[in-house]
Structure formats: C-alpha cells, structure tokens
Amino acid sequence: MPLTDDQMRILRDIDATMPITEAETDWAVRAGYAVLAEDGDIDLTEQGRELIGCPYA
C-alpha cells in the first residue's frame, strides 16, 4: 500500500530533522520507517530512507 502525501512528509521531515508530533513519531516508528533513540532523537531506517529516495539508503 503506497504511503500518503502526509506520511511521505513525515519521513522527509525526519530526514531533514524538522520537528514532528508525537503521533507522527509513533506512526513512523511502528511502521518500521524510523527508530527512536533513548535521548529522543529520531532517524530513518534503511527502509524509510529508501522510500524518500535518500542517496545514503
């Protein structure tokens, strides 16, 4: 199932280190597109990076 425009925005915001809501963080982590560090930092997983076309995926 393709991601919605809003879901793609969330992934792009994570990659650009833009603030996102707790609900958006929860969605990205539960979907396996992001990981959350103990200090609260969030980063895309390889799968998340591939979805937004990051060159370092």
Secondary structure, DSSP 8 states (H G I E B T S, - for coil): ----HHHHHHHHHHHTT----HHHHHHHHHTTSEEE-TTS-EEE-HHHHHHHT-TT-
